[in-house]
Each structure stands twice: as C-alpha cells, then as structure tokens.
Amino acid sequence: MSLKGFHENLSKNTVESIRAAFKKLWEQADGGTFRGKWSFNEARQRWEGNLADSAEVYDMMASVKHKASAEGGDRTHSMAMTKDFMDRMLQWHEAACPLEIALQAIQLLTRHLEQVTFDAGTWTLWSRYSQAAALWSRIVCYRLPWTSGHQVRVYLLYLNLSNHCYSSLFRKSNMHRSDLSMHAAGIFPRPDMPSCDSFIWMLLWIKWLEFFHYGRTLRPNDFIFPSMGANGIMQPGQPLSHDTVQKWIDEATTGAGILGYFSTHCFRRGGAQYWFMFAPVGQRWSLAMVRWWGGWADGEQRNTLIRYLLDELHTYETNYSDALAPFSHKAESSLAGEQALMRPASTEELRMVHASMTADVNHLRVDVSAVNDSLQSLTSMVQATSSCLKAAGHLPPTQLEEDPRFTLLRVSASSAESPQISTPQHVHPPPTHSRPLSSVRRSHGHAHITPTTRPLPSAAAHTASTQQLPSNGLVIPRLPLVCSNRLKTPKAESWRNIITHWLVGDPDRGLKTPLKDWLQEWYQGLNWKLAMQYQNRAVVAREFINHYQSDEALFLAAYPEAERGHTPLLAAVNKARAA
C-alpha cells in the first residue's frame, strides 16, 4: 500500500482495492483463524483476526486519504442547489406543466406540484431526503395570525418536527433530547422568493391532495409526500422513494439547462449556503443561526460546517473569472463580495445604466407602435364584417354595439389615435364558454353576461374526450404494503392482504369500502385506471374463497407461488383457469 500509494503515486481507489484484496485473502485462510477484528487473545496468548483490520493498516489508509485530499481529489459530494437554480427549475416546471390544462393532465400537474413543494420544503428546512419524505400529516399544523414587530399580520405554517423528522436529523449530533423537544420550524410566506416559498407551496399541495385525490382531509398518519402509481393513484401510506426524488432532480436540472451533479443532499447544502453567504445584505444569518437551523449541535465536528460553508466561501472569494468584466465584484475584499453592493455607484456605471434604459425605452416605443397598428387593422376588419352582417339582415345593429368585445376593440383603437384614453368603468372579458350574442345586455352602464347551457359541438367533443382521474377517495393500496416504520411487508403476505382488502378493506390506507362491495362504476367509465388492479385482486380473492372455500392449506398447496408474491400467484391462477 505504501509503495503503490506514495512511491508510485497511484490513486486512493487503487490503494483501497489492494487492502480489500488482502482482507479477503486473510478471511479465507486457515479455516477462519484470521476472520474478525485484529486483536490479542489473552487466553491463547496469540494475535487473531484479520491483518487488514489492524491499526497500522488503518493509519496507512488515513495517510493515503489525506494525501488525496491535499492534492485536490475529485469532489464526489453534491453541488449546492442555489436560489438561482431553484428559480430556473421553477420556470421549467411552469413551461412543462402550464396551469391552463384539461382535467386529463391532472396527473402531470400532481407530479410537478409535488416536486416543487418537496424541493421548496427541503431547501427551506435544509432537510435530507429521508426526513422530508417521512413527513407525516400530523407534523404540520397552522397557528393563529402572528404579529411581528411592525404589526404586520401573516399566517404561520408550523412544523413540529421534534418527535419525528428531527429525531433522525440529529442522529449524528450531540443534542440532548430536551433540546430536541424545542426544535420546531416556523415557515412564513416569502412572495419575493416564489421558487423557495415553502409556505404557499405546502398549503397548495395539501389542498390539492385533499380535493383532487383523497376527497377528504389528511389523516395523522398520511404522508405529506406520498408516492404515485403508474395509473395516477396516490398511495397515502407510502412515501416517496429515493430513486423517484433523484429522478426528479435529474429531470429538472436537465430541463432547466443546469450542469453538474446534484444528489438529494443538494437542497440542504444550497439552503445553508444561501442564508449564510448569498442572501441580500442585512438578511444573512450568523453561524449560530446556521448551526441551530441546520441541526448541528455545539459539539459537532468543525469539518461539517467547513464543508458546507467555508469551502464554498473560499472558492467564491478566490474566483477571478470576472477579471475582464468592466466592474469586478471584488469578492476577496469582503464577505461574499458585500463591498460591491455597498459602495457608491460610479459615473461609468450610471452611464451604462442610462444607456441600457434608453435602449429599452426605444424598443418599447417600437413595440407599442406595432400593437397600435394591429389594433387599427383588427378594428377595421370587425367593422367591415359587421356591415356585411347588417346588410344581409343576420345581425341587428344593437347587438353588435352592446357586445363588450367590440367595445374593448374600439377603446383600444381610440387609444392609438388619441393621447387621452377613455376606458369604461367595468369591462368584462369575453367568457371562454360558447354563448349567443343576444345573451349580452346592458343595465346602468354595466355589461351583464348570461351564459348559455348549450356549448358548441367542438367544445362538447373536447369535454367528452377529456380523461379524468379516478373519483375522490377511491384507492387500491399498492402491494407489498408499507408499514408505519417504512418497511415493506413480506411478499409472502401479499395474498393475505388481497383477501383482507376484498373482504374487510383497509381504511388506514384509503380503502374505506371492501373491494367486494365496490360498484361497477367505481372501476369502469371515468375510473377505468382502477379496472386492472380491481380485476387482478378479484381473480385471486375469488379463487381463494369460491374454489378453495377459504382453506389456506389447500390454497397454498395448489399455489406455492403465493410465497413469492402476488404477481407470480396471479399468473399461476390465470394459468390454472385457462387449463
């Protein structure tokens, strides 16, 4: 190891491979004599155990690792998720999933909304994946209006993390249990940071789950971030998996054009670095606040804070990539470049700002002129069309004059010709549904719109083709089940869970009505996404109840595949029926 690591200057991985090879060699030598921890046996008066686990070998490995770190070895930890990256990912979500969508896209919107809420929450709370995914509904509560020092009332979203999430958050720290009970997070609205506003996204996400998916309020044991099946059904008792979150991060960073490696740890790093270094002047946190919010105890190793904060700060302050810029940030002269924000503006900087604003105003004038020309052309076309309709006798003159859409066009056209713009007191935009023109009338200067109940054929066809998610409250739990300790039940128990769901139900996981009592409309028509799950469960349950009279011994003797899970069992039952 010394020869390869220091004299031949090979990598740390090579030295670790050499140690692993010798450890395996000694484990298999002399019938297990050299297996286990290397120590001196007082009874036998000899050394026993694996030589690769001796103190000398560990010291050598530590020296090799220090050498690799001193030479600037590859950084394998995640990049920090900065606020700029959060903003760019939010723009990608908005572009990929706009709000103006049909009901058939609720599944897509749910997926993006859950990720935005998860990202904002972990970035705000500096959470690891395991803590954020394990948030239960009972953790979140709402306090009464809170009064700040300026008598401005805002609503507080209160996360009581002392008994659940933060118990795992502090597993590496030296905090006492009494300190843990007081560790709770108060989340306030941040409209100036929409991509990181955990308050509004959390409230929106909870209401979205309750209204569009569950048809009920969240129960105490429901996960805030449940997993979603391929058919769009939310599983309230099963949290997001690590692979799903990592896949989301990869998709969002790629879609937003962000380069670099980001793991599920990136939000914790990004939130800590932002509030310590990159927040606006006057809003940055002290090390004491960072240590408390991040869950680092007073006895925490200093390397943790250095790795999260000071390494990044040193890299930022020794970065001279802006040396050719007209005005350098001079990051090395102050903490995170604060000097550039506090110094007075120079004459050259003011001249550049004035030139930029002048160019923007000139472009705006050109755009306004083009819009005015378009409005004039559109007004002329509408007036010509109305004249033709009047001449043909298809449209009374009063109806055209009363329609607010044409009134809006006339007002817009007049604004292009006269510097004084006269707008009506109340202008109602045209409704999106179909209606006859005669449904518009005026009373006391207001435009009143009476919608019709008969849509256009194209609108009716679009509505009929729209696919909705299953009705609220209809859930078939995914197998194998996930227990309260987040461990899955054995696959051998899946067939028994199917029988329970068929005869009794599972209210804790959202299955309030036993599957045997489900109406046909509950798994057909608009709820067709539940049809396959229902039929598969029905095949197994009816085979057990009807053909084997609920005899477990006979059933398991006929279908030993049940021990391997419900999928092999279903295949065996279908094969037996087809025979």
VENWO-V59695 format. One record per residue. N is the residue number from 1. RES is the residue in three letters. BURIAL is + if it has 24 or more other C-alpha atoms within 12 Angstrom, else -. Layout:
# VENWO-V59695
n=N res=RES burial=BURIAL
n=N res=RES burial=BURIAL
This chain:
# VENWO-V59695
n=1 res=MET burial=+
n=2 res=SER burial=+
n=3 res=LEU burial=-
n=4 res=LYS burial=-
n=5 res=GLY burial=+
n=6 res=PHE burial=-
n=7 res=HIS burial=-
n=8 res=GLU burial=-
n=9 res=ASN burial=-
n=10 res=LEU burial=-
n=11 res=SER burial=+
n=12 res=LYS burial=+
n=13 res=ASN burial=-
n=14 res=THR burial=-
n=15 res=VAL burial=+
n=16 res=GLU burial=+
n=17 res=SER burial=-
n=18 res=ILE burial=-
n=19 res=ARG burial=+
n=20 res=ALA burial=-
n=21 res=ALA burial=-
n=22 res=PHE burial=-
n=23 res=LYS burial=+
n=24 res=LYS burial=-
n=25 res=LEU burial=-
n=26 res=TRP burial=+
n=27 res=GLU burial=+
n=28 res=GLN burial=-
n=29 res=ALA burial=-
n=30 res=ASP burial=-
n=31 res=GLY burial=-
n=32 res=GLY burial=-
n=33 res=THR burial=-
n=34 res=PHE burial=+
n=35 res=ARG burial=+
n=36 res=GLY burial=-
n=37 res=LYS burial=-
n=38 res=TRP burial=+
n=39 res=SER burial=-
n=40 res=PHE burial=-
n=41 res=ASN burial=-
n=42 res=GLU burial=-
n=43 res=ALA burial=-
n=44 res=ARG burial=-
n=45 res=GLN burial=-
n=46 res=ARG burial=-
n=47 res=TRP burial=-
n=48 res=GLU burial=+
n=49 res=GLY burial=+
n=50 res=ASN burial=+
n=51 res=LEU burial=+
n=52 res=ALA burial=+
n=53 res=ASP burial=+
n=54 res=SER burial=+
n=55 res=ALA burial=-
n=56 res=GLU burial=-
n=57 res=VAL burial=+
n=58 res=TYR burial=-
n=59 res=ASP burial=-
n=60 res=MET burial=+
n=61 res=MET burial=+
n=62 res=ALA burial=-
n=63 res=SER burial=-
n=64 res=VAL burial=+
n=65 res=LYS burial=+
n=66 res=HIS burial=-
n=67 res=LYS burial=-
n=68 res=ALA burial=-
n=69 res=SER burial=-
n=70 res=ALA burial=-
n=71 res=GLU burial=-
n=72 res=GLY burial=-
n=73 res=GLY burial=-
n=74 res=ASP burial=-
n=75 res=ARG burial=-
n=76 res=THR burial=-
n=77 res=HIS burial=-
n=78 res=SER burial=-
n=79 res=MET burial=+
n=80 res=ALA burial=+
n=81 res=MET burial=+
n=82 res=THR burial=+
n=83 res=LYS burial=+
n=84 res=ASP burial=+
n=85 res=PHE burial=+
n=86 res=MET burial=+
n=87 res=ASP burial=+
n=88 res=ARG burial=+
n=89 res=MET burial=+
n=90 res=LEU burial=+
n=91 res=GLN burial=-
n=92 res=TRP burial=+
n=93 res=HIS burial=+
n=94 res=GLU burial=+
n=95 res=ALA burial=-
n=96 res=ALA burial=-
n=97 res=CYS burial=-
n=98 res=PRO burial=-
n=99 res=LEU burial=-
n=100 res=GLU burial=-
n=101 res=ILE burial=-
n=102 res=ALA burial=-
n=103 res=LEU burial=-
n=104 res=GLN burial=-
n=105 res=ALA burial=-
n=106 res=ILE burial=+
n=107 res=GLN burial=+
n=108 res=LEU burial=+
n=109 res=LEU burial=+
n=110 res=THR burial=+
n=111 res=ARG burial=+
n=112 res=HIS burial=+
n=113 res=LEU burial=+
n=114 res=GLU burial=+
n=115 res=GLN burial=+
n=116 res=VAL burial=+
n=117 res=THR burial=+
n=118 res=PHE burial=+
n=119 res=ASP burial=+
n=120 res=ALA burial=+
n=121 res=GLY burial=+
n=122 res=THR burial=+
n=123 res=TRP burial=+
n=124 res=THR burial=+
n=125 res=LEU burial=+
n=126 res=TRP burial=+
n=127 res=SER burial=+
n=128 res=ARG burial=+
n=129 res=TYR burial=+
n=130 res=SER burial=+
n=131 res=GLN burial=+
n=132 res=ALA burial=+
n=133 res=ALA burial=+
n=134 res=ALA burial=+
n=135 res=LEU burial=+
n=136 res=TRP burial=+
n=137 res=SER burial=+
n=138 res=ARG burial=+
n=139 res=ILE burial=+
n=140 res=VAL burial=+
n=141 res=CYS burial=+
n=142 res=TYR burial=-
n=143 res=ARG burial=-
n=144 res=LEU burial=-
n=145 res=PRO burial=-
n=146 res=TRP burial=-
n=147 res=THR burial=-
n=148 res=SER burial=-
n=149 res=GLY burial=-
n=150 res=HIS burial=-
n=151 res=GLN burial=-
n=152 res=VAL burial=-
n=153 res=ARG burial=-
n=154 res=VAL burial=-
n=155 res=TYR burial=-
n=156 res=LEU burial=+
n=157 res=LEU burial=+
n=158 res=TYR burial=+
n=159 res=LEU burial=+
n=160 res=ASN burial=+
n=161 res=LEU burial=+
n=162 res=SER burial=+
n=163 res=ASN burial=+
n=164 res=HIS burial=+
n=165 res=CYS burial=+
n=166 res=TYR burial=+
n=167 res=SER burial=+
n=168 res=SER burial=+
n=169 res=LEU burial=+
n=170 res=PHE burial=+
n=171 res=ARG burial=-
n=172 res=LYS burial=-
n=173 res=SER burial=+
n=174 res=ASN burial=-
n=175 res=MET burial=+
n=176 res=HIS burial=-
n=177 res=ARG burial=-
n=178 res=SER burial=-
n=179 res=ASP burial=-
n=180 res=LEU burial=+
n=181 res=SER burial=-
n=182 res=MET burial=-
n=183 res=HIS burial=+
n=184 res=ALA burial=+
n=185 res=ALA burial=+
n=186 res=GLY burial=+
n=187 res=ILE burial=+
n=188 res=PHE burial=+
n=189 res=PRO burial=+
n=190 res=ARG burial=-
n=191 res=PRO burial=-
n=192 res=ASP burial=-
n=193 res=MET burial=-
n=194 res=PRO burial=+
n=195 res=SER burial=+
n=196 res=CYS burial=+
n=197 res=ASP burial=+
n=198 res=SER burial=+
n=199 res=PHE burial=+
n=200 res=ILE burial=+
n=201 res=TRP burial=+
n=202 res=MET burial=+
n=203 res=LEU burial=+
n=204 res=LEU burial=-
n=205 res=TRP burial=+
n=206 res=ILE burial=+
n=207 res=LYS burial=-
n=208 res=TRP burial=+
n=209 res=LEU burial=+
n=210 res=GLU burial=+
n=211 res=PHE burial=-
n=212 res=PHE burial=+
n=213 res=HIS burial=+
n=214 res=TYR burial=+
n=215 res=GLY burial=-
n=216 res=ARG burial=-
n=217 res=THR burial=-
n=218 res=LEU burial=+
n=219 res=ARG burial=+
n=220 res=PRO burial=-
n=221 res=ASN burial=+
n=222 res=ASP burial=+
n=223 res=PHE burial=+
n=224 res=ILE burial=+
n=225 res=PHE burial=+
n=226 res=PRO burial=+
n=227 res=SER burial=+
n=228 res=MET burial=+
n=229 res=GLY burial=+
n=230 res=ALA burial=-
n=231 res=ASN burial=+
n=232 res=GLY burial=+
n=233 res=ILE burial=+
n=234 res=MET burial=+
n=235 res=GLN burial=+
n=236 res=PRO burial=+
n=237 res=GLY burial=+
n=238 res=GLN burial=+
n=239 res=PRO burial=+
n=240 res=LEU burial=+
n=241 res=SER burial=+
n=242 res=HIS burial=-
n=243 res=ASP burial=-
n=244 res=THR burial=+
n=245 res=VAL burial=+
n=246 res=GLN burial=+
n=247 res=LYS burial=-
n=248 res=TRP burial=+
n=249 res=ILE burial=+
n=250 res=ASP burial=+
n=251 res=GLU burial=-
n=252 res=ALA burial=+
n=253 res=THR burial=+
n=254 res=THR burial=-
n=255 res=GLY burial=-
n=256 res=ALA burial=+
n=257 res=GLY burial=-
n=258 res=ILE burial=+
n=259 res=LEU burial=-
n=260 res=GLY burial=-
n=261 res=TYR burial=-
n=262 res=PHE burial=+
n=263 res=SER burial=+
n=264 res=THR burial=+
n=265 res=HIS burial=+
n=266 res=CYS burial=+
n=267 res=PHE burial=+
n=268 res=ARG burial=+
n=269 res=ARG burial=+
n=270 res=GLY burial=+
n=271 res=GLY burial=+
n=272 res=ALA burial=+
n=273 res=GLN burial=+
n=274 res=TYR burial=+
n=275 res=TRP burial=+
n=276 res=PHE burial=+
n=277 res=MET burial=+
n=278 res=PHE burial=+
n=279 res=ALA burial=+
n=280 res=PRO burial=-
n=281 res=VAL burial=-
n=282 res=GLY burial=-
n=283 res=GLN burial=-
n=284 res=ARG burial=-
n=285 res=TRP burial=+
n=286 res=SER burial=-
n=287 res=LEU burial=+
n=288 res=ALA burial=-
n=289 res=MET burial=-
n=290 res=VAL burial=+
n=291 res=ARG burial=+
n=292 res=TRP burial=+
n=293 res=TRP burial=+
n=294 res=GLY burial=+
n=295 res=GLY burial=+
n=296 res=TRP burial=+
n=297 res=ALA burial=+
n=298 res=ASP burial=-
n=299 res=GLY burial=-
n=300 res=GLU burial=-
n=301 res=GLN burial=-
n=302 res=ARG burial=-
n=303 res=ASN burial=-
n=304 res=THR burial=-
n=305 res=LEU burial=+
n=306 res=ILE burial=-
n=307 res=ARG burial=-
n=308 res=TYR burial=+
n=309 res=LEU burial=+
n=310 res=LEU burial=-
n=311 res=ASP burial=-
n=312 res=GLU burial=+
n=313 res=LEU burial=+
n=314 res=HIS burial=-
n=315 res=THR burial=-
n=316 res=TYR burial=+
n=317 res=GLU burial=+
n=318 res=THR burial=-
n=319 res=ASN burial=-
n=320 res=TYR burial=-
n=321 res=SER burial=-
n=322 res=ASP burial=-
n=323 res=ALA burial=-
n=324 res=LEU burial=-
n=325 res=ALA burial=-
n=326 res=PRO burial=-
n=327 res=PHE burial=-
n=328 res=SER burial=-
n=329 res=HIS burial=+
n=330 res=LYS burial=+
n=331 res=ALA burial=+
n=332 res=GLU burial=-
n=333 res=SER burial=-
n=334 res=SER burial=-
n=335 res=LEU burial=+
n=336 res=ALA burial=+
n=337 res=GLY burial=+
n=338 res=GLU burial=-
n=339 res=GLN burial=-
n=340 res=ALA burial=-
n=341 res=LEU burial=-
n=342 res=MET burial=-
n=343 res=ARG burial=-
n=344 res=PRO burial=-
n=345 res=ALA burial=-
n=346 res=SER burial=-
n=347 res=THR burial=-
n=348 res=GLU burial=-
n=349 res=GLU burial=-
n=350 res=LEU burial=-
n=351 res=ARG burial=-
n=352 res=MET burial=-
n=353 res=VAL burial=-
n=354 res=HIS burial=-
n=355 res=ALA burial=-
n=356 res=SER burial=-
n=357 res=MET burial=-
n=358 res=THR burial=-
n=359 res=ALA burial=-
n=360 res=ASP burial=-
n=361 res=VAL burial=-
n=362 res=ASN burial=-
n=363 res=HIS burial=-
n=364 res=LEU burial=-
n=365 res=ARG burial=-
n=366 res=VAL burial=-
n=367 res=ASP burial=-
n=368 res=VAL burial=-
n=369 res=SER burial=-
n=370 res=ALA burial=-
n=371 res=VAL burial=-
n=372 res=ASN burial=+
n=373 res=ASP burial=-
n=374 res=SER burial=-
n=375 res=LEU burial=+
n=376 res=GLN burial=-
n=377 res=SER burial=-
n=378 res=LEU burial=-
n=379 res=THR burial=+
n=380 res=SER burial=-
n=381 res=MET burial=-
n=382 res=VAL burial=-
n=383 res=GLN burial=-
n=384 res=ALA burial=-
n=385 res=THR burial=-
n=386 res=SER burial=+
n=387 res=SER burial=-
n=388 res=CYS burial=-
n=389 res=LEU burial=-
n=390 res=LYS burial=-
n=391 res=ALA burial=-
n=392 res=ALA burial=-
n=393 res=GLY burial=-
n=394 res=HIS burial=-
n=395 res=LEU burial=-
n=396 res=PRO burial=-
n=397 res=PRO burial=-
n=398 res=THR burial=-
n=399 res=GLN burial=-
n=400 res=LEU burial=+
n=401 res=GLU burial=+
n=402 res=GLU burial=+
n=403 res=ASP burial=+
n=404 res=PRO burial=+
n=405 res=ARG burial=+
n=406 res=PHE burial=+
n=407 res=THR burial=+
n=408 res=LEU burial=+
n=409 res=LEU burial=+
n=410 res=ARG burial=+
n=411 res=VAL burial=+
n=412 res=SER burial=+
n=413 res=ALA burial=+
n=414 res=SER burial=-
n=415 res=SER burial=-
n=416 res=ALA burial=+
n=417 res=GLU burial=-
n=418 res=SER burial=-
n=419 res=PRO burial=-
n=420 res=GLN burial=-
n=421 res=ILE burial=-
n=422 res=SER burial=-
n=423 res=THR burial=-
n=424 res=PRO burial=-
n=425 res=GLN burial=-
n=426 res=HIS burial=-
n=427 res=VAL burial=-
n=428 res=HIS burial=-
n=429 res=PRO burial=-
n=430 res=PRO burial=+
n=431 res=PRO burial=-
n=432 res=THR burial=-
n=433 res=HIS burial=-
n=434 res=SER burial=-
n=435 res=ARG burial=-
n=436 res=PRO burial=-
n=437 res=LEU burial=+
n=438 res=SER burial=-
n=439 res=SER burial=-
n=440 res=VAL burial=+
n=441 res=ARG burial=-
n=442 res=ARG burial=-
n=443 res=SER burial=-
n=444 res=HIS burial=-
n=445 res=GLY burial=-
n=446 res=HIS burial=-
n=447 res=ALA burial=+
n=448 res=HIS burial=-
n=449 res=ILE burial=+
n=450 res=THR burial=-
n=451 res=PRO burial=-
n=452 res=THR burial=-
n=453 res=THR burial=-
n=454 res=ARG burial=-
n=455 res=PRO burial=-
n=456 res=LEU burial=-
n=457 res=PRO burial=-
n=458 res=SER burial=-
n=459 res=ALA burial=-
n=460 res=ALA burial=-
n=461 res=ALA burial=-
n=462 res=HIS burial=-
n=463 res=THR burial=-
n=464 res=ALA burial=-
n=465 res=SER burial=-
n=466 res=THR burial=-
n=467 res=GLN burial=-
n=468 res=GLN burial=+
n=469 res=LEU burial=+
n=470 res=PRO burial=+
n=471 res=SER burial=+
n=472 res=ASN burial=+
n=473 res=GLY burial=+
n=474 res=LEU burial=+
n=475 res=VAL burial=+
n=476 res=ILE burial=+
n=477 res=PRO burial=+
n=478 res=ARG burial=+
n=479 res=LEU burial=+
n=480 res=PRO burial=+
n=481 res=LEU burial=+
n=482 res=VAL burial=+
n=483 res=CYS burial=-
n=484 res=SER burial=-
n=485 res=ASN burial=-
n=486 res=ARG burial=-
n=487 res=LEU burial=-
n=488 res=LYS burial=-
n=489 res=THR burial=-
n=490 res=PRO burial=-
n=491 res=LYS burial=+
n=492 res=ALA burial=+
n=493 res=GLU burial=+
n=494 res=SER burial=+
n=495 res=TRP burial=+
n=496 res=ARG burial=+
n=497 res=ASN burial=+
n=498 res=ILE burial=+
n=499 res=ILE burial=+
n=500 res=THR burial=+
n=501 res=HIS burial=+
n=502 res=TRP burial=+
n=503 res=LEU burial=+
n=504 res=VAL burial=-
n=505 res=GLY burial=+
n=506 res=ASP burial=+
n=507 res=PRO burial=-
n=508 res=ASP burial=+
n=509 res=ARG burial=+
n=510 res=GLY burial=+
n=511 res=LEU burial=+
n=512 res=LYS burial=+
n=513 res=THR burial=+
n=514 res=PRO burial=+
n=515 res=LEU burial=+
n=516 res=LYS burial=+
n=517 res=ASP burial=-
n=518 res=TRP burial=+
n=519 res=LEU burial=-
n=520 res=GLN burial=-
n=521 res=GLU burial=-
n=522 res=TRP burial=+
n=523 res=TYR burial=+
n=524 res=GLN burial=-
n=525 res=GLY burial=-
n=526 res=LEU burial=-
n=527 res=ASN burial=+
n=528 res=TRP burial=+
n=529 res=LYS burial=+
n=530 res=LEU burial=+
n=531 res=ALA burial=+
n=532 res=MET burial=-
n=533 res=GLN burial=+
n=534 res=TYR burial=+
n=535 res=GLN burial=+
n=536 res=ASN burial=+
n=537 res=ARG burial=+
n=538 res=ALA burial=+
n=539 res=VAL burial=+
n=540 res=VAL burial=+
n=541 res=ALA burial=+
n=542 res=ARG burial=+
n=543 res=GLU burial=+
n=544 res=PHE burial=+
n=545 res=ILE burial=-
n=546 res=ASN burial=-
n=547 res=HIS burial=-
n=548 res=TYR burial=-
n=549 res=GLN burial=-
n=550 res=SER burial=-
n=551 res=ASP burial=-
n=552 res=GLU burial=-
n=553 res=ALA burial=-
n=554 res=LEU burial=-
n=555 res=PHE burial=+
n=556 res=LEU burial=+
n=557 res=ALA burial=-
n=558 res=ALA burial=-
n=559 res=TYR burial=+
n=560 res=PRO burial=-
n=561 res=GLU burial=-
n=562 res=ALA burial=+
n=563 res=GLU burial=-
n=564 res=ARG burial=-
n=565 res=GLY burial=+
n=566 res=HIS burial=+
n=567 res=THR burial=+
n=568 res=PRO burial=-
n=569 res=LEU burial=+
n=570 res=LEU burial=+
n=571 res=ALA burial=-
n=572 res=ALA burial=+
n=573 res=VAL burial=+
n=574 res=ASN burial=-
n=575 res=LYS burial=-
n=576 res=ALA burial=-
n=577 res=ARG burial=-
n=578 res=ALA burial=-
n=579 res=ALA burial=-
